[in-house]
Amino acid sequence: MRLSLSMLGLAAQVPFQQPAQPSPSSSEMSSGTSASISPVPPPDFSFKEGADMFTPKDLVELVRPGTATVNEAGDLVLIPVSKFTFEEKKDNKSIVIAPVDSAVQPLQIPLANGGTAFWLDSRTVGHVVSPGEGKNQELYAISVKFETESSILSTPIPPILIGEFPTSTSANFQYSPKSGVLIFSDYVYGDGQLETVKAQDEAWENRGNTALVYDNTYERHWDRWTGPKQSSLFTVSLYSSPGNEWLMGRTFLNILNGTGHHVPVEPFGGTEDFDLGPTHVVYTTIDPALSEAWHTKQNIYIVPISGAEKPRELTSGKQGATHSPVWSKQGDKVAWLELDKDGYEADRSKLVVYDLKKDVRFTITQHWDRSPSSIVFSNSGKSIICTAGDMAKIKVFILPVPPTPSESTTHPSLASQYTKDPVPLTDSGSAGGIQVAGDGKLIFTRSSLTGPNDVWAIKKNLDKLEDALHLPNTTTAGIAKGEQITRFTAEALEGKALHPGTEFYFEGAEGKTVQGWILSPPEFRKGVDEKKWPVVMMIHGGPQGAWEDEWSTRWNPNVFASQGYVVIAMNPTGSTSFGQNFVDAITEDWGGKPFVDMQKGYKYVLEHYPEIDPDRAVAAGASWGGYAINWIQGHPEYGFGFKALVCHDGVFDSIYNGYSTDELFFFNHDWGSAPYEPRARELAAKFSPVNFVHKWSTPQLTIHGSKDYRLPETDGIGAFHALQQRGVPSRLVIFPDENHWVMNHGNSLKWHYEIFRWFDKYVGKKD
């Protein structure tokens, strides 16, 4: 099932509790039905290893850089970094400070207790950390010394304590030196006061029962049961005195108290849900008058930092979800991303600008058939830079801000230069974290199929490009070029045969052009090999998602390729980044056009890659991809001939899922109605996997997380029971502590072990 777009950042990790090479445990029986406790047997499978192979263990232990933030001067970037090692059984967290313009070596600062770091000024990092369990968070100032002439980048003095927060749960910090205000989010009870949270926490824990009682949804969301606290935004004064001493106030103001507004928007919202301006804050929040579980409508509001006035809505009231509100540097405009339809989270997002001086709101990307995912104003305010999926890459684009029309409109009359598609500044990989600082540098992070995030910068000619964009019939190609700033994994990945992905295109359902990726093993030689290679078809989730030129710490195609499989990763009907009509075409057609695409794409690959052995074919998918696995099970007439299947967190019974999922709007949209209404029941009779169990016969591994409230574990258990009763070779792996994803490092290695063991059992080459 599709996830919100704003899922970024480093996830908290739990220490590894198993041997580095996992083996089946007493709860991991062979395919028998006995549940008795037995001694741990020796491993019955091992990963393929080699100097040029990128193994699951390599993936888990590879450094994980987060999103960079640039200082105001534009000469240093700060990147949170996490690295797990099985030897220490520990996730080591740090921040790296890297120069943008010089060859001075980056500085790594270990964070023994974790925490959050952000810039206070161009030479001071703020570090919020909890000194111990149950203790209040503290804010420290870390001074940075940077001298290019002497190649010095250091922290000359120990961190200095600035102040303390009333709780241990503050997050999502933004600081504005101009206003002298720190803004952050935290969870509070109905009174909205941070100072009373600890006492109310204690009273809640000691209430004498464990009951959770609900009168409306959400009762649970993503992987948490909803409690009595909700998120809000707080401000506190923070400034540097003339003697460079940092001073933090003791009054924490809830600027949303009494509004019914909760920021960030859960479960994935963060700093991208609000932006701190010179005197006001702009933010997005779920419309407080609507039920969150079956509506997606979000409103944009502006509120004074002082809290002296109530928030004022900037949106029209006729929109769907809104995302990424940002200020212009001049403080005269704000912009955000807006979807038209309430109840549909995969609608095309459009870029809206609000001129605060003229009180006029206007949409500037009605003509562009792509969905921006993040935005930022240039320093001059004359253009907006955004990221957007385009043909299975997430690119950086720039577009000019047109003159403000005379009245608010979603379809302004614009000159020709303002109706052209935005200009791409990157052409491969997946970009994010765009920021503009200093004298106009553009900073962003970029990953690809061959490596995780690194920091990139466009340092020159952005202003020339901006000027050209405002002129008709002007060539802009090649004006601005990006430069790579960091190389976090270059040494660790040296010698690893990571495939960059080969794109292929074919004619799919209804004559539409469909794209896919092929990745091959290190020893694969196209046109030379006589050896036949096993093949895995990986099916993405969503369904409004895509396999993109992007690094993944979970479903990483290069890990599958390194284990000896040719990887097919297609983007069938419903996939994003190929235009909104292609996305919308899967609505009410889950079991239709996407599978026509996959059949045709699979046939195309077999015709063009004779090195593949179709008798050694397997498939795997998660979420909607898990639905696809269960659907393929019941449709042998598709002719894939898969010898083994893996279903992770997949839909088994669509009607049940329509009732049990947390975000009810998703089912209601994609299946045409609520699950009790005629349209959904008609489609379920046609497209629900549970109705075709009588045809199931392929060996299947089913994996599910017990904390998956997007798609509850009973769907996985139900599929497993169906397989068992039909006598189909099957195996169930449950992760009691995982949600819709597998995040724990040890669980990740175990997940890979079970998948590759299962595939090897049915298509492995036996010596």
N, C-alpha and C positions, 0 to 999 in steps of 0.2 A: 504494500500500500504506500502511496506517495507520502513523502515527508515534507515538512516545511522547508523553505529555501534557506533559512538562516541557521543552518547547523554548522557552526565553526568552532574553533578553539580546541584546546587540549583536554581530553577527558580524564577524570580521576581514575587511577588504576589501583587494583588490589594486588598485594604481593603474591607471587607465584607460590603454589603449595605442592607442586608435583615434581618428579624428576624431569630433567631437561628433555629426555626422550620419553614421551608419555607411553604408558602401557595400559591395557584394559584393567579396570579395577573391579572390585566385587560387585559394583553396581552397573558394570558394563559387560553383561553376559554375552556370550555368543548368541546365535539366533534362536536359542531355545526360549521357553517361556518361564523357566524357574526363576524365582526371585530370592532364593536362599543365599545366605552369606557364604562365600567361598574364598580361599586364599587367592591373592593376586597372581594371575598367571603371567608367564613371560610374554614379552611383546611378540605378536604374530605378524608384524609389519614394521618396516623402517623406511624413512624417507630416502629418496635418491640424493646423494651428495657428491660434490665435486667442486674444484676450484672455480669453475665458471658458472656454477649453478647458484641460483638465488633461492634458498630453502625457506620453509616456513619459520624456522628458528632465526634465520637472517632477518626476515621481515619483522618479527616481534622485537628483536634486539636493535634494529636500526634506529638511529636518532630520529625523533619526531619534532621538527620545527613547527612552531605555530605561525600566527600572522604577525608581521612586522609592524611596528609603529615608529614613525619618524619624528624627530624633535622639531621644534619650531624653526631652528636655523637651517634645517634640511641637510645637516652634515653627518648625523649619526642616526642609526636605526636600532631599535630594541626588539629582540625576538625571544619569546619564551620557548624553551627547549626541554624535551623530556626524553630520557633514554633508560630503557629497562635492560637489566642483565640477569640471566638465569644464575650466574655464579653468586651474585649478591642477593638474588631474589628481591630486588629493590628497584623502584622507579626513581631515578635520579633526576631532579628538576633543577633547572638553572635559567638564567637569562644571558643572552649574548648581545653585546653592543658592538656594532660593526660600522666603520666609516663608510660614507657614501662616495667620497671623492678621492680618497688616498689609499695607498697600499699598506697602511698601518694594520698590523694584525688585529683581528677582532678580540675583544675581551669577554671572557666567560666568567660569570659570577654565580657560583653554586648557591642554591636556595635549599638549605637543609630541611627547612620546615615548609617548603612550598610557598604558597602565597601568590599575590598578584602584583605585577610591576607596571608602571606607566610613567611618562615624563611629567615632571613638575615644571622644569624649564629646560633650556637646551643643554645644561650641564648637571642636572639633578634628576635622579630617578626616585619616584615614590614607590615604596614597597610595603604593601599591606600584608600582615602575617599574624597568625594566632600563635602566641607563645606556648600554648599547651591546650589539651583537651578541656573544653568547658570555659576557657578563659577568653576575655574580650580581645578582639583584634587590635593591633597597634599599627600605626603608620610611621615608617622610618624614611629618612632622606639619605640617599646614596649619592655622594658627590663623585662626579666623573671628571677626570683631567684628560684633556685631549690636545696634543700639540703635534701637528703634522711635521714641523721642521725637525723635531727630535724623535719622531716616531713613538710618542708616548700616548698610550691609552690605558688609563689605570683608575683605580679608586684610592686616592691618597690617604683618606681617613676612614675610620670605621663608620658604619651607618649610625645616624643620629635619630633618636626617638623624637617624633613631632607631637604625637597625640594618640588618644585611644578612642575606639568606637564603643558604643554601649552593648554591642552583641558580637557574636563570632561568625555571623552570616552575611555581612555586607559584601557586595560584589558590584561589578560593572561600573568601574570608576572612570569619570571624565573630569579633567581639571582645566580651568580657564585662567591663565595668569592675568588677563585683562580685567576680569571681573573679580578675581581673588576668591573664587568659589569652587569647591569640590562637590560634584554631584555623584550619587551612587544609588543603587537599589538595595532593598532589604525587605525581609518578611516581618509583618507586624499583625497584631490582633485588631479587632474592630475599633479600638480607640485610636489607632494610627500612630502610637507613640513608641519610639525605639526604647526609651528608658524603662518601659514597663514590660518589655518582652521577656526578660529572664524570670521575673516573678510569675508571669502568666505561663511560661513554659513549665515551670515547676508545678504550678497548680494543675495544669493539663496532665502532666505525667502522673500526678498523684490523685487523679479524680476518682479512683476506686474501681474503674472498669476499663476495658479496652475497646468499647463500642465506638464505631464511627457511624454517625447518623446523617442522612441526607434528605433534603426536600427538593433538590434539583440537581442537574448535572453541572459540572463534571464531578462525579463521585471518585473517579480515578482518571489519571491522564498520563499517557506515555508509560511511565514505570513507577508512579507514586500515587498512593491514595491521598486524596485531597484532605488537608487538615484545616484547622481554624485560622491559619495565617495566610495572608496574601501579600504579594509584592507591591511596593510603592517606591517613589523617588524621594530622596532626601538631599538637602544641601547643608553644607557647613562652611564657614569662612576658613580660608587657608591662604596665607600670603607670606612673602619673604620680607623681613624687616630691613632697614637700611644697613644693618650689620650682617646681612645674609643669614639671619637666623629665621628658620621656618616656624611659623606660629599657626596653630589650628584652634578654632573656636570650640566651645563646649555646647553650643546650641545646635541641635540637629532638627531641621525644619522639614516636615512632611509636606511637600508642595502640592500633593494630590489628596490630602486628607479631606474626607467627606464628599469626594466626587464620585466614588464608585469606580474610578479608573485604576487599573492595575498594570504596572509597567515593570519589567519587560513582559511581552506576551509569551506565555508558556506554551509548549515546554522548551523551546529552543531560543527564545529571545535573549538579547544581550545589549551591548552598547549600541548596536545598530538600530535599536528601537527608540532612541532619543538622541538629541544633540543639544549641546549647551552653547548658547549664543552670548552676546555681550550683556544683555539684560534679561533675556527670556530663555525658556526651554521649549523646544518643539518635540512632540512625541506621538507615537501611535499606540492605540489601545483598543481592545475589543469593545464594540458598542455595548455600553452597560445596560441597555434596555432589551437586549436580545440574549437568548440562550446560547452559550458558547458551543455546546455540543452539536447543534445543527445549524449554526450560522458561522460565517467567516468574516462578516463585516467588521472592519476596523476603521476608526476615525482618527484624523490628525488634529491635535490641539496645540495651542501655544499658551504658556503660562509664565508670569513673571518669576524670576529667581526668588524674589522677596516673598512670594506667596500672597501678596497684597490683593490680588485680583483672582477671580475664578478663571479656570481655563476657558479659552475661546476656540470653538471648532473652526478649522480651516477647510475641511472637506465639504462636499456638496450635500452629503446625506444619502446619495443615490449610488454609492460605490460599493464594492466588495471589500476585500482585504487591502490594507495599505502597509508599506514597508519602507524602511531606510530614510526617515526624514533627516534632512541636512540643511545647515545654514550656508548662505554665501559668506565670503570673508568680509564683505561690506556690511552685512547685517540687514540688507534691504530686501532680501528674497529668501524663501525656503523652497525646497523641492522634496518630492517623495515619489515612491512607486505606488501605482494604484491599479487594482483589478476591477473590472466592471461588475462581475457577477458575485452576489452573495451566495455562499454555499458551494463555491467551486474554487479550490485553492490552486488549480493549474490553469486558470484563465490567463490570457496574455497580460503581463504587467506593462503599464504605460507610465511615462515620466511626466509628472505634473509640476509646474512652477507656480508659486504664489508670490506676487509682488505685494509686499506689505505696505509700501507707500501708496500704491494705487488701489489696494484692496481688490485685486483681480487675480483670479485663478485660471490657468490655461494649460492644456495638454499639448506636449510638443513632439510626441512620437506616435501619433495615430497612424502615420503612413508606414511605420517600420514593423515588419512581421517577425519581431524577436521580442524576448522578454528580459529586460535588464534585471539584474539581481542585486546590484549595489551601485551607488552613485556618490559623486563628490563634485562640488564647484571648483573650477580653476581659481587661481589666486585673483585674477582680474574680474571674475564673475561673468566673463563673456562666453564661457562655454561650460558644459558639464561632461565629466568623464564617467563612464559606467563600465561594468562588466556585464556580459550577456553570453548565453550559450548560442553557438552558431556552428552548425554542421559538426557536432560532436566535439567541439572545443569550447572552452570558456575564454573569450577574448576580451581585451580592453578596447573600448570605443570612445571616441570623442565627437560631440555634436555641439553646434553653436546654440546659444540661448537667443531666441528671436526677440524683437521689441515687444513689449507688453501690449496686448490688444486693449481696446477701450472698455471691454466688459468680459466677465468670466465666461469661458466657453471650453468645451471639450474638442471642438473642431475649429480652431482659429484659421483665418485666412492668412496664409504665410507666403512670403516671397520664395522663389524657386530654390534658393540656397538653403532654406530652412525645411524643405521637404525632401531633401536627399537622405539616403540612409547614412547613419553615423559612420565615421571613418575608423576602420580598425587600426589599432596601434600594435597589436600582436596577432600572430596568425597560427599559433599552435599552443599546445599545453592548456592548462587551466589556471587562470589568473584570479586573484582575490585581494582583499585588503588594500584597495586603492586609496592613496592619500596624496595631497599636494602640500608642499612645504618649502621653506627657504625662498629662493628667488624663482620659484615655479617648477621645481623638480617634481616629477611624478614617481611615487614609490608604490610598488605592488609586489605581492608574492606570486610565484608560479610553480606549479608542479606539472608532471607529465606521466605517461605510462612507464617511464624509465627512472623516475626519481621523485622524492617528496619536495616540499616547499623550499625554494630559495628566494632571496630578495633580489628584485630587479629595479632598475631606475631608468627613467627617461630624463636626461639632465639638460638637454639642449633643444632649442627650436620649438618648444611647446607654444611660446607666444607667437611665433611666425605662423604656426599651424592655425592657431586661434584666429588670427587676422585673416588668413586665407579662407577660413570657413565662412566668414561673413560676406565674402564677395562671390558673385555669381560666376560660374564657368572658370573656376580656378583649380588648377591641379594641386592636390595635397599629398600625392603618393611619395613616400620616402622622406618626408620632411623630418620626422621624429623617429629615432631608433632607440631601442632599449639596450641596457647593459646589465650583465649579471654582477651582483654585488657579493653574494655569499655562495659558498660551495660546501654545504653541510655534510653531504654524504659522498662526495667525490672519492675520498680515500676508501671508505667502506665498500663502495660499489665498484671499485676498480677491478677489472678482470671478470666481473660478472656479465654474463651474456644476456643482457636485458633487451628484449625485443621492443622496438619503438612503435610497433603496431602498423600493419599494412591495411589501408582502407580498401574496401571493395563496395561496388554499387551494383544493384540488380533491380529488375522490375518486379514489384511486389503486387499486393492486392489492388485491384481497380486501376492497374497500370501505373501506380505511383512508384517513384524511385526511392529505394530503401538503401540505407548505408549499414555497413558492418565493419568489424575489425578482425583481422587474423593475426595471431601471435604464434610463433613456432618455437620448438625447443632449441637449445644451444647447438645441437649436432644436426639439426634439420638442414638439408640442402635441397632447395626446390629445383626441380628439373634434373637433378643428379641422383638423388636417393632412389634406390630400388627397394629399400626397406619401407615397410608399411608402418605408419605412425597411428597410435590411438588418438581419438579426437574427443574433446569435451565442448559441448554447446552450453555457454553460460547465458542465463536469461536474467535480465535486470529487473529490479523492483519498480515500484511506482503505482500503477504502470506508467504514470507521467514522469518518467526519468530517462536516463540514457547512459550507455557506456561511452565515456568521454576520454579524451587524452589527458588523464588525470591519475594521480597516485592514490592508492587505497591501502589502508592497513587491515582491511577485512577481505573483500573479494578482489584480490590482486591478480590480474591475468598472468603476469610474469611468473608468479609462484606456480601456477598450474602449468605454464609452459616449461619451466625448469624441471618439473617432475615428469617431463616426457610426453606431454599432451599438446597436440595442436589445438589452439584455443579459437573458437568461433564466438564472437560477441556481437550479435546483431542489434540494431535499433529499429524494431518493427513499429507498426502503427501504434500510436500513443506515446512514442518517444519525443522528448523535448529537443529543442535547438534546430528543428527542421521546419518551423512554421506552425502557427496555431491550428490550422486546419488539420494537420497531421496529428497534433496532440489530441484534439477534440474527437478525432475519428474513432477512438476506442470507447468512447462513452456509449453505454448500453450494448457493447459488442466485445466484451472481454474474451470470449471464446471464438471470435470470428476472424476478422482481418489480420490480427497479429499472427495467427497460426498459418494463414495463407502465406504471409511474408516469410515466416520461419521455414516453411516447407520449401518455398522457392529459393530462399537464400542458402539453405543447406544443400539443395541440389546444385546450385551454382558453385558452391565451394568444392563439392566432390568432383564436379566436372573440371575445375581449374586447378585442383590440387590432387593429382593421382597418387601422391605419396601417402595420402590418408587411407587408412583401412576402415571402411564403413562397418565391418564386422567387429570393430573394437571401439564403438561409439558409446559415449555416456553423456548425461546432461545434468545440470545443477542450476538451481535458482532460489532466490529468497524473496519473501513478501509477495508481490504480484508474480515474481519469478517462481515462487513456491506454488502459487495457484497454477501457473503454467505447467509445472511438473505434474501436479495432480491431474490436470486436464489432459496432458499427453498420455498419462497412464490409461485413461478411459477411452483413448482414441488411437488404437493401433493402426487404423486405416490411414493415418498420416504418413506411415511408412518410414519413420525415422530409424527404427530398428535398434533403439538404444538398449544396451545390455544391462545398464544400471542407472539409477536415478538418485538424486539428492534433493530433498525438499527442506528448505530452512524457513520456518515461520510462515508457512503458506496457508492460503484459504482452502478448506476442505468442504465446508457447507456455507454457501454464500448467504443464505437467509439467516442462519445462526450468526454469522459474522456481522450482518447488518444490525442485529440487536446487541451484540456483545462488545463491539469495538468502542473505543472511547470517543472518537470524532465521528459522530453519526452523520454529519453532513457529507462525508466522503462517500459512503454507501448510497445515500439518498440521491446524490448527483450521478454517480457512475452507473447505478442500477435503475435509474429512472424514477424512483419514488422511495418512500419508506418501505421497509421489508414486509409490512402487512398489507400493502396496497397492491392492486392488480398488476401494474406494470412490472414491479420488481419480482413478483411471484411468477409472472410469465417468463421473464428473462432468466430467473433462477432455474425453471424447469428446463430451459434450453442450455444454460451455461454453467450450472453449478456442478463441480466435480463429484459431489456425493451421489448424484443421479446416475453415474456411469461406473460405479465401483464393480459391477458385475463383469466389466471388461478388464479390470486391473490384473496384470500378470508379471510386470517387470520388477526385479529386485529393487527395493527402495530403502534408502536411509532417510529417516525423518528426524530433524533437529528442531528444538524449540526452547525458548527462554520462558521461565515461569513468571518473570516480571514484565512480559510483553503484554501490555494492555491495549496496544493498537490491534493486535491479532492474538487473542488469548490462546494459551497452550493447549486447551481442549481441542482446538482444530488439529493440532499435530498429533495429539493422543488419539483422536478419532480416526485419522488417516492410518495410524499405526495399527489400531484395532481392526480396521477394515482389511488391511494387508495380512495380518495374522490369521484372521478367520478365513480368508480365502487361501491360506497356505502359501502365500507369496513370500519368498525370502525377504526379510525385513529386519530393521534395527531402529531403535528409538534412542536418541540422545537428548536428555533434558538438562539444561543449565538452570538450576533454581535461582541463581543470583543474577541472571542476565535479562535484558529487555529485548527489544526488537533486533538489537545488534549484540555481537559478542565483543566485549570491551576488555575484560580481564585478560592479562597477558598469558597466564597459564591456560585459561579456557580457550584462548585463541589458538595456542599450539595444539591443544587437545582437539579442537574443532577441525583443524587441518589434518591431524592424524586420522580421525575417523573418516573424513571424506576420502582421503587418498587410499586408506586401507580398503574402503568399500569399493572404490573404482578398481584398485589393483586385484581384488578378489575376482572380478568378473572380466576385466580386459587386460590385466597385467600379462606380460610375456613371461611364460614359465620356462626356465632353463631345464 
